[in-house]
Amino acid sequence: MKIVRHTAREMRHALRAIREQLGEDAVILSSRRGPDGVEVTAAVDFDARRLEDIALAETALPSDSADSGVDLRSSPAAAPSAEAMGHELKTLRRILETQLAQLAWNERSRRNPVHTELLCELAEIGVARDLADHLIGQLPADTDLLQGRRFAVAGLSQYLQVTGDCWLENGGRVAFVGATGVGKTTVLAKLAVRWMLRHGPKDLALVASDTVRIGAQEQMHALGQLLGVPVHVPERFESLPQLLTRLERYRLVLIDTPGTSVRDTQFEARLAVLAACGPALGPALVLAASTQAGALEQTLERFRPLKPASCVLTKTDEAASLGGALSALIRSRLPVSYVSDGQRVPEDLRPARALELITQAVRLAKTSGAAADEDLLRRRLGKPAHANT
């Protein structure tokens, strides 16, 4: 084990020097602040493979100890000891990395207390770490906390894309796609009623292509009878492109599609059918805000080949946090068209507004009493785990 001690004016300078001297595998043993700056002691640990090779070489030596009755070649003690040593070194490294992250976090808090506080507040909202880091990195150095909060909210609002009241103003051919149970049919019904109230039933048509969910087509027929608009049912899902060509005279065509699951064997085939409908079709991905951020990321990635034109964010009234969902949408650059926050038809639907959604996310975090996991923040944002910064 090689041990070195380095003193520098700031922690990051010391860590950079250690990395250059000992390499990427350097482990910080201790650090303290003195009159000349920060003093950091680091070391390069043992190579467990090398220890094992040495142990195996020892067992292969000619046995001079035959007189004592000990056969080193039959002794399994050498290899396990090397493995145990490697495990202990890894455990020690994790402990030291945690301590180093704590030191780096404390240093960061001392140098930029406003930045640190804003990182905690963004974590409470549920904003993804990389997005929060990007926002904080753009803050002016002399920003106070109130200005920083306004800057963060404004920044998130700018990154979140919205479409406005696009379908009710311009019409189109909209196919609602998404996972099972996210509220596709309910969103369709709300939009259909709003269209009828604004424009009348003349230019509206509904397509019931969901043959998977029991009662889905009957529900669409009931909605059509209530509104006085035609409901069209394709003979099979694959004939959807041909059906749409016969509905060109309608200004707005709303299409209900089957919900998907992770194990849906027909998923790829349905995506191909929707893609074959041509550029006139605007797929709208329906996402439930109450879904965990990781699951939303997977859904966005799964439907990415379809190139959705926009999304509808549903169940915002059931979500414990909105930051994760909004972070996923910002990352994917998928515009939000409408927001659904209840079961009432057509009241609980409104065009998406970026600032309103960000403000709602902040308010929801305060109402729920969300608190940032400071230990997790230290480990994630106290970056120098090996002397890499």
Beta strands, then each sheet from edge to edge (+ up, - down):
strand 1: 2-8
strand 2: 26-34
strand 3: 37-44
strand 4: 172-177
strand 5: 204-208
strand 6: 231-232
strand 7: 252-256
strand 8: 281-288
strand 9: 310-314
strand 10: 336-340
strand 11: 349-351
sheet 1: 1+ 3- 2+
sheet 2: 6+ 5+ 7+ 4+ 8+ 9+ 10+ 11-
end
